[in-house]
Amino acid sequence: MTAPYRSTSIFSEKTLPAALRGEHKTKAGVWGVIQVIEGELRFSLANGDGETILTPDNPGLILPEQPHWVEPIGAMRMQVHFYDQRPDDLGAHHGDTGRAQ
């Protein structure tokens, strides 16, 4: 089972950094998993492939160097976990029952 090598602090809609609200990306070879602990978060891809609403049951997978941004939808709490390889099973780590987009 793959474990994250680092995780962010837990952010709320009030403490979510501006850098995460604007377009950004992970480094080469770094996958991210956005774990929503409470509430909802809009996860948008900069390439126009759409947006996904993330919830505690639907975490978001960030591919290496994938430009994206997030936007809180009301009150929420979230955290990002970073991996040096693709997480093998989002459900095992984050309570999801299927693959996040």
C-alpha atoms as one frame of an Amber mdcrd trajectory, in Angstrom:
protein
   0.000   0.000   0.000   1.374   3.376  -1.015   1.715   5.973   1.745   2.081
   9.739   1.248   5.537  11.175   1.837   4.040  14.519   2.918   0.671  16.074
   3.702  -0.430  19.676   4.037  -2.099  21.161   7.059  -5.866  20.949   7.159
  -7.389  23.995   5.463 -10.876  25.483   5.793 -12.674  27.747   3.338 -11.161
  30.659   5.297  -7.568  29.372   5.528  -7.207  27.834   2.041  -4.126  29.594
   0.592  -4.513  31.843  -2.440  -1.846  29.732  -4.180  -4.209  26.723  -4.156
  -7.163  28.815  -5.355  -5.176  29.938  -8.405  -3.721  27.777 -11.156  -0.816
  25.647  -9.937   0.661  22.174 -10.440   2.722  19.504  -8.739   6.316  18.828
  -9.727   7.398  16.085 -12.099   6.959  12.674 -10.484   4.593  13.947  -7.756
   0.970  12.795  -7.476  -1.460  14.514  -5.147  -4.670  13.398  -3.525  -7.103
  16.064  -2.373  -8.965  14.732   0.637 -12.098  16.651   1.573 -12.775  16.028
   5.253 -15.987  18.013   5.447 -18.101  19.880   2.876 -17.405  20.271  -0.839
 -14.593  21.595  -3.013 -14.597  22.353  -6.745 -11.519  20.854  -8.492 -10.877
  22.318 -11.962  -8.342  21.290 -14.587  -6.660  24.110 -16.488  -6.644  22.183
 -19.782 -10.424  22.502 -20.006 -11.179  18.858 -19.212 -13.824  20.047 -16.794
 -14.343  20.224 -13.096 -15.232  17.758 -10.369 -16.981  18.351  -7.067 -14.899
  16.700  -4.370 -16.505  15.420  -1.171 -15.407  13.182   1.704 -16.518  10.209
  -0.421 -14.919  11.493  -3.647 -11.252  12.555  -3.304  -9.400  14.180  -6.187
  -6.347  12.700  -7.899  -3.764  15.196  -9.163  -1.394  13.867 -11.805   2.243
  15.035 -11.955   2.566  18.495 -13.518  -1.218  18.735 -14.054  -2.302  22.407
 -13.906  -5.385  22.820 -11.726  -7.047  24.939  -9.036  -9.603  24.448  -6.284
 -12.497  26.515  -4.976 -14.420  25.947  -1.739 -18.174  25.490  -2.007 -19.331
  26.868   1.317 -17.885  25.628   4.599 -15.318  22.883   4.118 -12.142  21.296
   5.475  -9.539  19.657   3.227  -5.986  18.393   3.060  -3.604  17.398   0.249
  -1.431  14.272   0.409   1.658  13.935  -1.817   3.057  10.695  -3.251   6.217
   9.819  -5.191   4.268   7.198  -7.163   0.663   6.871  -8.248  -1.491   5.995
  -5.208  -2.603   2.397  -5.654  -6.082   2.729  -4.162  -7.683   6.059  -3.274
 -10.455   4.233  -1.436  -8.019   2.549   0.950  -6.544   5.877   2.037  -9.375
   8.344   1.782 -12.732   6.653   2.173 -13.587   6.660  -1.534 -15.364   3.711
  -3.124 -14.347   4.534  -6.675 -11.723   6.299  -8.712 -11.720  10.089  -8.472
 -11.488  12.153 -11.642
